[in-house]
């Protein structure tokens, strides 16, 4: 039961916001506020302030134009304050993060009686490491630089050194706080990588720069605010460490996962493993040379040196096993190269995730070898840490120990990632659980050909259920596209939502049937005949885009997009902005400039333009979709998932392929109507939606546009 005072507080906040902004209440927005308030406000706490009873989870699909951010903020903020919990708002994209932190929350704070504080939580990699900056600017570089695999001072560009000195000056003058996103000047990823650090490399309170550390200053702020805005990757990383390491513990947190349909894929990526065989071989060779120098200095005078002495022999053995694995994997590719399409990255997937015995034998040896290496490096880092704390003496000056610690931690992290890969690669999957997908990919490096070995879970359901849904005080999952084929089945399967989770749909305020038309032209070819279908698109496209200023043409295949572009006349090509040659941001910028100048602009794009693209009014009056966006059939994770479903008596096409396509098609159609003033046409150049058995389900799941089937 929702507390009366809490209910009144939420109602007052919403009324004040509408009045201050001169807005009318939206039915969907009011419904969303009520649903969230009911779930969060009804949570019962035990004597320790933790949730008692079933997980409090709500999955709510809110149509475009609902005003989701305002709805969940006005409902969740009072609940979090009332329950004395921190609210974590997590998104999938930086764009939405910035909108929430710089626009939406300040707007709500200004126009409601709610009193709250908030901060943006970013990963450690977005902050400068002062120790690294110091080392880069020092005249004498220690041998530890090469342990990181970094560039030594002699090869650092003068322009980079000038940049680093400028950074130090800005830090000293209080003009910059060490956050990459607030640095005003241009900085390359390579330059920033030299300055940032990872979790395992940080000496924390033992660091001489701890009190001035940009990351820990930002982290301290998180403990004192009511609302933390972050991203899905950050939440997942914290949960993987046990929760409460960087973000508040899940037991004391209320979560809002905006763009929630991304969460399962983010979770899968977070728990996937990979390594490159030749690259790892070269890395081992490089660190061995550096370790030989250290051994001469510190062996056998201490336990530290004695452990160091063991590593070269381990590396020799690991390199030998890596060579055997590389040779065996190359033999597999020699059998399938002729089957790989010209535009595809050559991939060898192990059916059902099962590895042949000859590879398993080598992989087991690699697992054992990296396990031993991880153990040695773990002991070395621990000794360095204890030396810095003054607990033991290893005949290394404290300043050098502080420099060696992140270097050996970096080695430890990489060795551990290799060990995790080979552990999962050799794991025997449980019969009652989804298997891991396992595959090889040919990787073209600058000077050589490498093979990437990968292993990934095919579903994140169990992981999310155990680490998030069952532990969180409460959580809301929201997006404009949570359902597929009009059901939540796909979401539940992929996210592992508990049986007690509540699902709800709030309608969009847009009158789709009055402002939009969905037309299916009478094309003569089926998209399965790629060449003929491409020619049909070339022939019909000039007619479809005539009389429109802003058009968006979406392709499922880069090859087809480029083939269509090449087949059009040069004069027509002048109106096209092609995603291949420009970044997404630059593409949108140039598109808007052309429209504002009264010119015609036609965007040619792929999946990334089918979601999250906001082009209201004349910027997008016609959305043309080349074909139903079925997933690429050679994706190793999806292919292994399909095999698993078929083996259990299911129909992978209807349970996976069609629902996934439905979600993508809804997202693509969602690019047309962005405001209540918008109107336009959607054209789908794929007649399978009307002549295949699954087509009706796809069509019925789309917003209720007026339909014209020719």
N, C-alpha and C positions, 0 to 999 in steps of 0.2 A: 504494500500500500504506500502510495506517494504521500510524504509528509505535507500537511496543508500549508505550512509556512514556505516550504520549498516550492510547492506548486504556485503559490502566489508570487514568489520571487521570480520564477521563470516567466509567468504571464506578464508581470510588470516590466521585465526586461524587454520582452518582445514588443509590447505596446509602446514603450518609450522609444525603441529603435525605429519602429514604423512611423511614429509621429514626428520624430526628429528628422527623418529622411524624407518625409512626405510621401510615404509608400502605402499601398493597400495590402492587407494581409493576403497571402497566397494559400490556397487550400492545401496544396502539397507540402508547403513549408510548415504550416501549423500541424499537419499530421505527423511530419518527421520529428518536430520538437516533442510532440506528445509521446511518440513511440520511444524515443531515446530517454525522455524523462521517466517514463514508466519502468524501463529496464534498469537504468542506473539508480533511480530514486528508490526502487524497491529492494535493493541489495541489503541483506541482513549481515551485520558484522558480529564476530565473536568478541570475547573479552580482550583479545590482542589486536582488535581493529582489522582483522582479516575477514574475507568473505566466508560465510558459512553456507552450506547448501550447494546446489548445482551451479555450474558456470553461468555467469550472466552475460550472454552473447546475443547481439542483434545484428543480422545482416539485412540492410535496407537499401533497396534500389530506388534512387531518386532521379527522375527524369530530368533532362536538360532544361534549365530555366527555373528549377525548384529553388535555388539559392541554398545549396547544401551547407556551405561554410557557415553562414549566419544561423541556419537551423541547428546544426550540431553544436555550435559554440554556445548559443543562448540556452540550449538544453543542458549541455554537459558541464559548462563552467560552474553554474550554481550547485549542481550535484557534487562535483569534485570538492568545492569549498565546504559544502555541508557535510560531506563524508570525511573531510580532512585527508583527501588523497590528491596526488598530482595528476594532472591531465596531460597525456601525451598525444599530440596530434601528428600522425605520420602520413607522409605522402610518397608518391613514386617519382615525382619530378621536382627539379629545383624551381621551375617556374611557379608551381602551385605553392611550394614552401615559401618563396619570397612574397607571393601575393598574400598569404595568410599572415606572415610576420610583419610585413611592411604596410599592408592595406587593411585587411579584414579585421584583425584583432585591434589595431588602433581605432578603427571605425566603431567597433562594438564598445570599446572602453569609453569613447567620447560620447556615444549616443545612448547609453544605458546606465542605470545606477550601479551596475556590477563593478566591483573593485578587484582587480587581479593584476598579477605581474606575469611576464612571459619572456622566454629566451629561445634562441635558435641553437639546437644541438647538432654539431657536425663532427665527422670523424677526425681522428688525430691527424690524418694525412692532409687536412685542410689548413693545418697550423705549422708555423715555422718552428724548427728545433734550434734553439740558441746554441747548443753545443756544436751542431753541424755547421752553423754559420761561423762560429768561432774557428773551427778547424779549417774551413775553406779560406778564411782570411789570414790564417797564421802563415808565417814564412816557412817554417820547417814542418813538413807533413810527416806524420808517423806512418809506419808500415801498415797500420790497420786500415788505411783507406782502401787498399786493394781487396781486403776481406769483404767489404761491402760490394765489391764489383763496381765501384765508382770510378770516376775520372780523377786522376791525380792532379795536383795543383799545376804541374808543368803544362798540362794540356787544357786547362780551363781557359776559355776565351777571355780576353781582356774586357770585352763588353759585359760578360757575366760577372767578373770580379768588380767592375764598376757598379753593377746592379746590386751585388751583395753589400758593398760598402754603403750604398745609398739606403739599403734596407736597415742597416745598423744605425745609420744617422737618424732615420725616421723613427726607429724604435726608441733610441735614446732621447729624442726630442718629444716623445709622446704623440707623434703625428700618425702613428700606425700601431696596431695591436698584434701584429704577427699573423693575421688571418688572410689567407690567399685571396678570398673573395672581396676583400676591401682594399687590396693593393691596386693603386691607380694606374701603374704603368704595365706595359706588356711583359709577360714572363712565360717562357715556354714550359711545357710539361717536363722536359729533360732538366731544365734549370731548377724547377720546383722540386723534382724528385731528389735532387742533391741536398735540399734543405729540410725536407719532411722526414718523419720517422714513423716507425710502426710500434705497436704495443710492446712486443718482446724486446725491442731495442732500448726502451726507455728505462733509465735508472731511478725514475720516480723521485722520492724525497732525498735520495743519495746524490742527486745531480747538483752540481754547484750553482746551476742556473734555475733551480726548482722554483724559487720564490718569484722569478720573473717569467716563468714559462707561459707562453700564450695559451697553450692547450689547457693547462691546469687552472689558469685564471678563468677561462671560459667554463671549464667543468665545475669550478666552485660556485659559479653563478647559478648553475642548474639546480643545486641543492636548495636554493632560496626562492625559487619562483613557483608560481601556481600552475603555469602551463609551459610545456616544452614542445616546440615544433621541431620535427626531425624527419628522417626518411626511413623507408622500410628496411633498407640495408643496415642502417644503424641499429634499429630495434632488433633485427635478427642477429647481428653481431653480438649485441649485449646478451641476448638470450642464450647464444651459443657458449658464452663465457659463464653461464649460470644465472644471469640476470642481476641487476643492481650494481654492475661494475662501472659503467659510464652513465647509464640512465637509472632512474629509480627502480627498485625491485618491482617486478610485476604484481606481487601481492599487495603493493601499496599504490598501484597505478590504475587509472581509467584510460583506456586507449580508444582513439578514433583513427581508424585506418581509411583515409580518403584515397581515392583511386585504388580501392581495395581489390579489384579484379587482378591487379599485378602481384599481389602478395604471394600466391602459390608459386609462380614462376621465379620470383625473387628468392624464395626459400630454397627452391631446387638449385638455383645457381649458387647460393651461399654454401650449400653442402655438397657441391660437386668438387671433384679433384682432377688434376691433370698435371702432366710433366712432359717436357720435351727431352727426348733421349740424348741427341747429340749435344744440345745446349747444356744439359746436366753433366754430361761427360766432360765438356770443356770447362765448366764451372769447377768441377772437382780437381781438374788438372791445375787450374789457376790457384785455388786456395792451397793446394799441396805445396806449391812453390813458396808461398808466403809463410806457411806453417814451418817449413824447413828453416827459414831465417829465425823464427821465434824459438824453435827447438834449440838452435845453437846458443841462444841467449839464456834460456831458462831451464834446460834439461842438463843433467839430472838433479839440479840443486833443490827442487821442491816437488811436492805432489802434483802441482800444476804442470810442471815440465814433464813428469812421468806420464801423465795422461796425454799430453801433447804428443809424446813419442809414439803412442799407439795408433794415432790417426793416419799417418801416411800408409801404413800397411792396409788399413781398412779401405782407403781410397783406391789403392791398386786393385784390390779385390772387386770393389764396386764398379770401377771402370771396365774391368773384364766382363762382369755380368751385363753391364749396359751395352757393351759391344755385341755380346751374344743376342741380347734382346733386339737391338737395332737390326742385326742381320736377319733374325727370324721374322721380324715385322716387314722388312723389305721384301722378303720372299712372298708374304701374303699379298702385298700390293702388286707384285709382278704378275699375279694371277688375275687381278681384277682391273688393271689399268685400262684395258680395252673396253670395259663396260661403263666407264665414267664419262658422262657428257662433258663436252668441251668447256662449258661455263661453270661446271660444278667443282668444288674442292674435293679431291679424291679422298674418300672415306671408306674404311673397312669396319663394319659393325659386326660384333659377335652376336649371333642369334640367341635370343633369350638371356643375353648377358653371360653366356657360358664360354669360358676360355679353354682352348685346346690344351691338352696335357703338356705338350712341349713348352708352351709359353708359361703355363702355370709353374712348372719346375723352376724356370729362370726367375719368374716374378717372386716366388717364395724366397729364393736366395737374395734377391734385391730387397725384399721386405726385411729379412734378417740383417742384411748389411747396413741398411739405413737405420734400423732400430738400434744397432750397436753404435753407429755414428751419433745418433740423437742422444744416446745415453752419455757418451763422452763429452759432447758439446754442452749438455745440460749440467754435467759436473763442473766443467770449466767455468761456465757462466755463474754457477752458484759460488764457486771459490772466489771469483772476481768480486762478486757482490759482498761476500763475507769479508774480503780484504778491505773493501771500501768502508764497511761498517766497523772495521777495527777488530773483528772477531778472530781472524786468522792472519798470518803473514805468509805471503808467497813470493817474497823477494821482488815485488813489483811496486814501484812508487804509486801512491794513490791516484795521482793525476793520470798516469798511464793506465791504471786499472779502470778508471772511469772512461777512458778512450777505448780500451779493449772490450769493455762489457757490451756496448751496442754492436760492436763488430762481431763478436762471437754469438750474440743473440740473433743477429741477422743470419749467420751461418746455421744456427740451431733451427730457426724458423723455416729456412728453405729445406734443410735436411728432414725436418718433421713433415713438411708438406709432401715430400717424396715418399716418406714412410707411410703416410696416410693414404696416398694413392695406391701404393702396392698392397697395403693392407686390405683396402676395399676391392682392389683388382683380384685378389686371391680369395676373397670371402666366399663361402658357400651360402647362397641365398636360402632363406627359410621358405619352405613350400607354401605356407599360408600367408606369406607377405609378398608385396611387389618386389621383383628383383631389381638389381642395379643395371642400368644401361652401361655397356662397356664398348669402347670403339677406339679406332686409330685414325688419325688425320695426317695427311702429308702437309708439311708446313714449309713453304719456301722462304728461307732466310736470305740475307744479302749475298753470302758467298757459298752457301751449301743448302742441301735438302735435309730437312729434319722430319722426325715423326713424333707427333704428339699423342700420348696415351691418355685416355680420359675414362672416368667412371663417375656416374651420377645417379642419384635416386630418380625414379620416374614419377614419384608422387611425394609431396611434402606433407601429406595428411597426418601421419603419425608424429612427425617432428613438431608440427604446429600444435597438434592436440596436446602433446606432453609438455612442451615448453611455454606455450602461450595460453591457449584457451582454458586449460585446467588450472593454471596458476594465476592468471590475471584477476584482479578485483572485478573488472568488468571491461567489455570491449564492444565497439561498434565497427562493423565493416560496411562501407558505403561506396557507391559509384553509380554512374548513370547506366552502367552495363554489368550487373552482377548475374542476371539471368541469361540463360541460353535456351532457345526454343520455348520461351515462356515459363521456364522452370528454374529452380535453384539447384537441381541435381548435380550439374557440372561443378558448381562452386563448392557444394558439400563434399563431393568426391575429392576434389583437388586441395581443399583447405583443411579437411578433417573436422569441420564444425561438429560439435557434440549434438546428440539427439535432442537435447533441451534447448538448443539455439532457436531463437525466434527469427522468422523471415518475414519481410514486409515489403510492399511496393507502394511508393507514393507517385502520383501521376505528374507529368509535366504540364505546365500551364499553357503550352503551345497547342493551338488548334491545327494539328497537322493536315487534316483533310481539307481545310480551307486555304492553307498557305503553300502546300507542296504537292507535287505530282511525282509519282513513281511510274516510269514508263519502261516497257520491255520491247525494243524494236524487233521487227521480223527479220532477223539475220538468217542467212542460209547455212551457217556452219556452227559446229559445236566446238567449244574451247579445247576439247580433247585433241582436235586437229589444229595444233598450235599455229602452223604456217598459214592455213586458210583463215583461221580466226583473226590472226594478226592483220591479214590483208583486208578483211571485213572492217576492222577498226580504222585502218588507214582510209578506206573509202568513205566511211560514214562520219568520221570525226569532224571534218570541216562543216558539214551540214548541222551537226549537233551543237557546235559552238557558235554558230552564226547568230548574231543579234544579242550576244551576251558579253558583258565587259569582263567579268571575272569567272573563270571556270577552274575546276579541279578534276583532273583525270587520274584515277587511282589504278595501279597495276599490282598484281600479285607476283609478277616475275620481272626482274631487272632486264633480262634478255628481251622479253616482249616489249617492255617500255622503250628500250633502245632501238629495237627493230621497227616499232611504229614510228618513232621520231625520224629514223633514217628514211622511212618510206614516204614521208610527207614532203610537200614542195618546200623549197628554200624560203619562199615568202611567208608560208604558214609557220615554218620553224621559227621565224623572227618573233612570233607572238608567244612562243613557248619558253617557260623557265623549267629547266630539267634538273631534277634533284641530284643526279649523278655528279654534276660539276660544281654545285654550290652547297654550303651548309644549310641546314634547315632555317636558321635565323636569317641568313643573308637572302635565302630564297623568298621568304615571306616579306622581308623588307623591300626587295626589288619589285615583288608582285604588287605591293600596296602603292609604291611610287608610280608604277606604270598606270594603275587604275586611277590614281589621283590626278595624273596628267591627261586623263581622258582616253588613254590607250586600252587596247584589249590585252589581257594577260591570261595565259593558260598554264596552270601548274601541272607538271607531270611528276607524279610521286609514287612512293612505295608505302609499305605498312606504317612507317613513322608519321606520314602525313594523314593517315586514316584515323588517327586518334590524337586528341589534345590540341588540334589545330583550330584556332578561333578566328574565323574570317567573316564577320557579320556584313550584312547589307550587300552592296555591289561587289565587294571583294570575293564573294562566292555565291553566284546565282544559279550555277549548274554543276552538279557533281556527277561525273561519269565514271562508272565502275566497270573495268574491263571484264572481270569474271568473278564468280563466287570465290571468295578468298579462302579456299581450302589450304590447309597446312602443306608445306613442302613434304612430299612422301618420304624423303630420305633423311629426315631429322632423326638421329639415333635414339633420343629420349622418347619421342612420340612413337617411333617404330617399335621399340621394346615394350612400351605401354600397350600398344595395339596387340602385340603377340600375347602378352599376359592376359588381356581381356578375352581374346579368342580362346585361349587355353582353358579359361574358366567358363566357357560356354556362352560368352557374350558376343555382341556384334560391334566390333571396334569402329566400324564406319558410322553406325548410328549413335553409338555411345560417346565417341570421341571426336571423330572428324566432322560430322555434321554440327554438333553443338558448338565446337570451336569456330567453325565457319559462320554460324549464326551470330556469335558474339562479334566477330570481326566485321560482318556485314552491317550489323546495327551501328557499330562505331563509325564505319565509313559513311553511312546515311546520316549520322549525327553531325556531319560537317556542314550540312545545308542550313538548318534553322538554328541560329544561335541567339536571336533576340525575338521579342514579340512582333517586331516590325519586319522581320525577314520573310521572304517567300522565294520559291524557285522550283527547280526540277532536278530529279535524280534519274539517271538513265543507267540501267543495268544491261550490259551487252552479253548476256548469258541466258539463253532460253531454257537451260536446265531447271531454272527455278519454276517453270510452268509445265515442263514435260517430263520431269523425273519424279519418282514417288516421294522423295524427301523435300521437293521444292515447295509444296504447300506449307509444310511446317516452317521452313525458312521465311516464306512470304508472310505468314501470319504473325511471326515474331517481330517483324519490323514495325516502326511507328505507323499509325493508320493514315498514311498518305493516300490521296486519291490515285487510283491505279489506272493506267492506260496500257493495255496489252495489245500490240499490233500483230 
